[in-house]
């Protein structure tokens, strides 16, 4: 790895609060003047996340920005708790996410899913916070660049997982790929995650590939090995195609949506997925993905 890459990786520190328990991974990007947190995980692990951030920033510096890759509960749950510690922090996300988080029905669902995840992982205490704290101050989109001082974060719109999915490119070298590109497990296998659109997901994966990053930080995983980086984007496309073809083969053979889902769950909800994703979350996401595949066929 070049000296230049070493320099930028010194400014990117993992501060994930939830370990392997389903929460998104969170990274703190530290510039000379400002700091930014990319995703913040589930509400349950906010205290650990906050302690990890404080361990990096100390008493001298503050958290300036929170960048959200999308509006799902496992990526944004800690926002209200971070605001209590850093009241001036500015939360940034896609415009669609900003609008979605103004809906009481969405805010209610976020809490419900957070509590369901807590029970799944054996955490009995129910979460509670003021919904007014779960908001996005500033919408960001393609072409926007956040200057932290010696470190820049460029925004890439990568819809497919959700309409509001964003990826972030740090100094043109390190990409935080959105969940649209898929989820990689410890064995290197990638699981498709295009809930909103297969067609948009393929475009988004290619967009990330064209950015030509030297290091990929994958959602719910972290830095991808140099070996896996070489074929990573092609494997993402293959995983998306595999899921799509699996669903269409059953549907075109006459299976109804419920039968397709049952077969899909049997094939794709294996132990590696169960370790990091509650069953109800898998069901919600993949029922939606199956409907998307059938609609777009």
Residue pairs with C-beta under 8 A, 6 or more apart in sequence:
1 9
4 173
5 173
5 214
5 215
8 151
8 170
8 171
8 173
8 174
9 174
9 215
11 29
11 30
11 31
11 150
11 151
12 27
12 28
12 29
12 30
12 170
12 174
12 217
13 27
13 28
13 30
13 56
14 25
14 26
14 27
14 28
14 222
15 26
15 27
15 28
15 37
15 49
15 52
15 53
15 55
15 56
16 23
16 24
16 25
16 26
16 27
16 41
16 45
16 49
16 52
17 23
17 26
17 40
17 41
17 42
17 45
17 46
17 47
17 48
17 49
17 50
17 52
17 78
18 24
18 41
18 42
18 44
18 45
18 48
18 49
19 45
20 275
20 276
21 45
21 121
21 276
22 42
22 74
22 117
22 120
22 121
22 220
22 276
22 277
22 278
22 281
23 41
23 42
23 44
23 45
23 74
23 77
24 39
24 40
24 41
24 42
24 69
24 74
24 75
24 219
24 220
25 39
25 41
25 217
25 219
25 220
25 221
25 222
26 37
26 38
26 39
26 40
26 41
26 49
26 78
27 37
27 38
27 39
27 176
27 217
28 35
28 36
28 37
28 38
28 53
28 56
28 57
28 63
29 35
29 36
29 37
29 38
29 148
29 151
29 153
29 170
30 56
30 57
30 61
30 148
30 151
31 147
31 148
31 149
31 150
31 151
32 148
32 149
32 150
32 151
33 147
33 148
33 149
34 64
34 65
34 146
34 147
34 148
34 149
35 57
35 61
35 62
35 63
35 64
35 65
35 148
36 64
36 65
36 66
36 67
36 146
36 148
36 153
37 53
37 63
37 65
37 66
37 67
37 82
38 67
38 69
38 153
38 168
38 176
39 67
39 68
39 69
39 75
39 76
39 176
39 219
40 46
40 49
40 66
40 68
40 75
40 76
40 77
40 78
40 79
40 82
41 49
41 74
41 75
41 77
41 78
42 73
42 74
42 77
42 78
42 114
42 117
43 73
43 77
43 78
43 80
43 81
43 114
43 127
43 129
44 77
44 114
44 117
44 118
44 121
44 123
44 127
45 78
46 77
46 78
46 81
46 82
47 81
49 78
49 81
49 82
50 78
50 81
50 82
50 85
53 63
57 63
62 86
62 88
62 89
63 82
63 85
63 86
63 89
64 88
64 89
64 90
64 148
65 89
65 90
65 91
65 92
65 146
66 79
66 82
66 89
66 90
66 91
66 92
67 92
67 93
67 140
67 146
67 153
67 166
67 168
68 75
68 76
68 79
68 91
68 92
68 93
68 97
68 136
68 166
69 75
69 165
69 166
69 167
69 168
69 176
69 178
69 179
69 219
70 93
70 94
70 97
70 161
70 162
70 164
70 165
70 166
70 178
70 179
71 93
71 96
71 97
71 100
71 101
71 106
71 162
71 164
72 162
72 179
73 109
73 110
73 113
73 114
73 117
74 113
74 117
74 281
76 101
76 110
76 134
77 110
77 114
77 127
79 91
79 133
79 134
79 135
80 129
80 130
80 133
80 134
81 129
82 89
83 89
83 133
84 133
90 137
90 138
91 135
91 136
91 137
91 138
92 136
92 137
92 138
92 139
92 140
92 146
93 136
93 139
93 140
93 164
93 166
94 139
94 140
94 141
94 157
94 163
94 164
94 165
94 166
95 139
95 141
95 164
96 162
96 163
96 164
97 136
97 139
97 162
97 164
98 135
98 136
98 139
100 106
100 164
101 107
101 134
101 135
101 136
102 135
104 131
107 131
107 134
110 134
111 127
111 128
113 280
113 281
114 127
115 126
115 127
116 278
116 280
117 278
117 281
118 124
118 125
118 126
118 127
120 278
120 279
120 280
121 278
140 146
140 155
140 166
141 155
141 157
142 155
142 156
142 157
143 155
144 154
144 155
145 152
145 153
145 154
145 155
146 152
146 153
146 154
146 155
151 170
151 171
152 170
152 171
152 172
153 168
153 169
153 170
154 168
154 169
154 170
154 172
155 166
155 167
155 168
155 169
156 166
156 167
156 168
156 169
156 175
156 207
156 208
156 211
157 165
157 166
157 204
158 165
158 166
158 167
158 177
158 178
158 180
158 181
158 204
158 205
158 207
158 208
159 165
159 180
159 196
159 197
159 200
159 201
159 204
160 180
160 193
160 194
160 195
160 196
160 197
160 198
160 200
160 201
160 202
160 203
160 204
160 205
161 178
161 179
161 180
161 193
161 194
161 195
161 196
161 201
162 179
162 180
162 195
162 196
163 196
165 178
165 179
165 180
165 196
165 204
166 178
167 175
167 176
167 177
167 178
167 180
167 181
167 204
167 207
167 208
168 175
168 176
169 175
169 176
169 211
169 213
170 176
172 211
172 213
173 213
173 214
173 215
174 213
174 214
174 215
174 216
174 217
175 208
175 211
175 213
175 215
175 216
175 217
176 217
176 219
177 208
177 216
177 217
177 218
177 219
178 204
178 219
179 193
179 219
179 220
180 193
180 194
180 200
180 201
180 204
180 205
181 193
181 201
181 204
181 205
181 208
181 218
181 219
181 233
181 236
182 190
182 191
182 192
182 193
182 205
182 235
182 236
182 239
182 240
183 190
183 191
183 193
183 218
183 219
183 220
183 221
183 273
183 276
184 190
184 191
184 218
184 221
184 224
184 228
184 232
185 191
185 221
185 272
185 273
185 276
186 272
187 272
188 228
188 235
189 239
189 272
190 235
190 236
190 238
190 239
191 239
191 243
191 268
191 273
192 201
192 239
192 240
192 242
192 243
192 244
192 289
193 201
193 285
193 289
194 200
194 201
194 240
194 243
194 289
194 292
195 285
195 288
195 289
195 292
196 288
196 292
197 292
197 296
198 240
198 244
198 292
198 293
198 296
199 296
201 240
202 237
202 240
205 233
205 236
205 237
205 240
206 233
206 237
208 233
209 233
214 229
215 223
215 224
215 229
216 223
216 224
216 229
216 232
217 223
217 224
218 224
218 232
220 276
224 232
228 235
243 264
243 268
243 289
243 293
244 293
246 263
246 264
246 267
247 260
247 264
247 289
247 290
247 293
247 294
248 293
248 294
248 297
250 259
250 260
250 263
251 257
251 260
251 293
251 294
251 297
255 263
257 287
257 290
257 291
257 294
260 290
260 294
261 283
261 286
261 287
261 290
264 286
264 290
265 282
265 283
265 286
268 286
269 279
269 282
273 282
